[in-house]
């Protein structure tokens, strides 16, 4: 059992979840996932992040032994104090996994297949990013594409917010919107001031739903402005009194609609 708070195992995990963890995750190609849900989804997934090792307390091992013992990776028992030191949560579950960041091939857009993608442009809130990934998984999207200036998908808060969906849908970080706009797709962007309601969108090819920064909206750099003629702005009609919706709530509504979009 690992009991020392000075153990290199503790240092390894803390480096990956610290405020400077993005560099450590990029350098090592690994990230931390906490809780039984992520381990369950990892064992079910064929293409998602792989488990490198699992740190588990005796209590968690006793409770979830039927699941943990299925893992084909190193399993290390830790004390409760070590679990707390390794955790990014207030109430640790006593299960911490070191996972490999996957490197999937970029999606191929073909005229014969109707594909659906989400693009996040400079989205900063971990909860929003994780919830959008979860909704994209739920509504059958093919991939989530994320701009270089967005939150790190493999930060602990984003990983928790995906509730395991990170193991089911490909996620690509550091993707410039200008590159995506070269694809033979329809592009829509959410804009509260748009004339076109979401329900009027029709599809004649693959589609990319673009969501901008929580405060500033879509990046208006010259290269994006030059391409905006290819992007259709849409709004979500809101007959109630709320002035606006949280980004992840609005994105989920858009994805639900696109999952049932009429084709022309």
C-alpha positions in Angstrom: 0.0 0.0 0.0 1.2 3.5 -0.8 0.9 5.6 2.4 3.5 8.3 2.1 2.5 11.7 0.9 6.0 12.1 -0.4 5.7 9.1 -2.7 6.6 9.8 -6.4 3.2 8.4 -7.3 1.6 11.3 -5.4 3.9 13.8 -7.1 3.0 12.3 -10.5 -0.7 12.7 -10.0 -0.5 16.1 -8.4 1.5 17.4 -11.3 -1.2 16.3 -13.7 -4.0 18.0 -11.8 -2.3 21.2 -10.7 -2.9 24.6 -12.1 0.1 24.1 -14.4 -1.1 20.6 -15.3 -1.7 21.4 -19.0 2.0 21.3 -19.8 2.5 18.2 -17.8 -0.4 16.5 -19.6 1.0 17.6 -22.9 4.5 16.5 -22.1 3.6 13.0 -20.7 0.5 12.3 -22.9 -1.4 11.4 -19.8 -4.3 12.8 -17.7 -6.2 12.0 -14.6 -9.7 10.7 -14.3 -11.4 10.2 -11.0 -14.3 7.9 -10.0 -15.8 4.6 -11.0 -17.8 6.0 -13.9 -14.7 6.9 -15.9 -13.2 3.5 -15.2 -16.4 1.7 -16.3 -16.6 3.7 -19.5 -12.9 3.1 -20.2 -13.5 -0.7 -19.9 -16.4 -0.4 -22.3 -14.6 1.7 -24.9 -12.6 0.4 -27.8 -11.2 3.8 -29.0 -11.1 6.1 -26.1 -8.3 6.9 -23.6 -6.5 3.8 -22.2 -6.0 3.2 -18.5 -2.3 3.2 -17.6 -2.8 2.6 -13.8 -5.4 2.8 -11.2 -4.9 4.1 -7.6 -7.6 2.7 -5.3 -8.3 2.8 -1.5 -9.2 -0.5 0.3 -12.8 0.8 0.7 -13.2 1.6 -3.0 -11.6 -1.7 -4.0 -14.0 -3.7 -1.8 -17.0 -1.8 -3.2 -16.0 -2.0 -6.9 -13.8 -5.0 -7.1 -15.9 -6.6 -9.8 -15.2 -3.7 -12.1 -11.7 -2.8 -11.1 -10.4 -6.3 -11.5 -11.4 -6.3 -15.1 -8.9 -3.5 -15.8 -5.8 -4.7 -17.8 -3.5 -2.2 -16.1 -1.5 -1.7 -13.0 -3.6 -1.4 -9.8 -2.1 0.2 -6.8 -3.7 0.4 -3.3 -3.4 3.7 -1.5 -4.3 5.1 1.9 -7.2 7.5 2.4 -4.7 10.3 3.1 -2.9 9.6 -0.2 -6.3 9.5 -2.0 -7.1 13.0 -0.7 -3.7 14.3 -1.7 -4.2 12.9 -5.2 -7.8 14.1 -5.6 -9.1 17.3 -7.3 -12.5 16.9 -5.6 -13.8 17.8 -2.2 -15.1 14.3 -1.5 -12.8 11.8 -3.2 -14.2 8.4 -4.3 -10.9 6.7 -3.6 -10.5 5.9 -7.3 -7.9 7.7 -9.5 -6.9 6.6 -12.9 -3.9 7.7 -15.0 -5.0 7.6 -18.6 -3.4 8.0 -22.0 -4.5 10.9 -24.1 -5.7 9.3 -27.4 -4.5 10.5 -30.8 -7.3 9.7 -33.2 -7.1 10.4 -36.9 -8.9 13.6 -38.0 -12.4 12.9 -39.4 -12.9 12.5 -43.1 -15.9 14.3 -44.6 -17.3 12.5 -47.6 -20.4 13.5 -49.7 -21.9 10.0 -49.3 -22.1 10.2 -45.5 -24.0 12.8 -43.4 -21.8 13.6 -40.5 -22.3 16.0 -37.6 -19.6 17.9 -35.8 -19.3 20.4 -32.9 -16.7 23.1 -33.0 -15.8 25.1 -29.8 -14.2 28.4 -30.4 -12.4 29.8 -27.4 -14.7 28.2 -24.9 -13.2 28.8 -21.4 -15.5 27.2 -18.8 -14.6 23.6 -18.0 -18.2 22.7 -17.1 -19.5 24.0 -20.4 -16.9 22.2 -22.4 -17.5 18.9 -20.6 -21.3 19.1 -20.8 -21.1 19.9 -24.6 -19.0 16.9 -25.1 -21.5 14.8 -23.1 -24.4 16.1 -25.2 -22.5 15.6 -28.5 -22.1 11.9 -27.4 -25.7 11.6 -26.4 -27.1 13.0 -29.7 -24.8 10.9 -31.9 -22.3 13.5 -33.2 -19.2 12.2 -34.9 -16.6 14.4 -33.2 -15.9 17.5 -31.1 -13.3 19.9 -32.5 -11.8 22.5 -30.1 -9.9 25.7 -30.9 -6.3 26.4 -29.6 -7.6 29.0 -27.2 -10.2 26.9 -25.5 -10.0 25.1 -22.1 -7.9 21.9 -21.9 -10.2 19.0 -22.5 -8.1 16.8 -20.2 -8.2 19.1 -17.2 -9.8 17.4 -14.2 -13.0 19.6 -14.2 -13.6 19.0 -17.9 -13.1 15.2 -17.6 -15.5 15.1 -14.7 -18.1 17.1 -16.6 -18.1 14.7 -19.5 -19.3 11.9 -17.1 -17.5 9.3 -19.2 -18.5 10.6 -22.6 -14.8 11.4 -23.3 -14.5 7.6 -23.9 -17.1 7.5 -26.5 -16.7 10.4 -28.9 -13.4 11.6 -30.6 -12.2 15.0 -29.4 -9.6 17.1 -31.2 -7.8 19.9 -29.6 -5.9 22.8 -31.2 -8.0 22.8 -34.4 -8.2 26.2 -36.1 -11.6 27.2 -37.4 -10.1 28.5 -40.6 -9.1 24.9 -41.4 -12.5 23.4 -40.6 -14.2 26.0 -42.8 -12.4 24.5 -45.8 -14.5 21.3 -45.3 -17.4 20.6 -47.7 -20.0 21.1 -45.0 -22.8 23.3 -43.9 -21.8 25.6 -41.0 -24.1 27.1 -38.5 -23.3 29.4 -35.5 -25.5 30.3 -32.6 -26.4 34.0 -32.5 -29.2 35.5 -30.4 -29.7 38.3 -33.0 -29.9 36.0 -36.0 -32.9 36.1 -38.3 -33.1 32.4 -38.9 -34.6 30.2 -36.2 -32.9 26.9 -35.5 -36.0 25.0 -36.6 -35.6 26.3 -40.2 -32.2 24.7 -40.7 -32.2 22.0 -43.4 -29.2 19.7 -44.4 -27.9 18.8 -47.8 -24.5 17.6 -46.6 -22.5 17.2 -43.4 -22.9 19.9 -40.8 -20.7 21.7 -38.3 -22.3 23.5 -35.3 -20.0 26.3 -34.1 -20.2 27.7 -30.5 -18.2 30.7 -29.5 -16.8 32.1 -26.2 -19.2 32.5 -23.3 -18.7 36.3 -23.1 -17.5 37.3 -26.6 -19.2 34.9 -28.9 -17.5 33.8 -32.1 -14.0 35.0 -32.8 -14.1 37.9 -35.3 -10.5 37.8 -36.5 -10.0 38.8 -40.2 -9.7 35.2 -41.4 -13.0 34.3 -39.7 -14.8 37.4 -41.0 -13.6 36.6 -44.5 -15.2 33.1 -44.2 -18.4 34.2 -42.4 -20.3 34.1 -45.7 -20.2 30.3 -45.4 -21.6 30.3 -41.9 -25.4 30.5 -41.3 -26.3 32.3 -38.0 -29.3 30.8 -36.2 -31.2 31.6 -33.0 -33.1 29.6 -30.5 -36.6 31.2 -30.2 -37.3 31.8 -26.5 -40.9 32.8 -25.8 -40.3 33.0 -22.0 -38.8 35.7 -20.0 -35.2 34.5 -19.7 -32.8 36.9 -21.4 -30.3 34.2 -22.4 -29.2 30.6 -21.9 -26.0 29.1 -20.5 -23.7 28.1 -23.4 -23.9 24.3 -22.7 -27.7 24.5 -22.4 -28.0 26.3 -25.7 -25.5 24.0 -27.4 -27.5 20.9 -26.2 -30.7 22.3 -27.7 -28.9 22.9 -31.0 -27.4 19.4 -31.0 -30.8 17.8 -30.3 -32.4 19.7 -33.2 -29.5 18.8 -35.5 -29.8 15.2 -34.5 -33.3 15.2 -36.0 -32.6 17.7 -38.8 -34.7 17.3 -42.0 -32.6 16.6 -45.1 -33.3 18.4 -48.3 
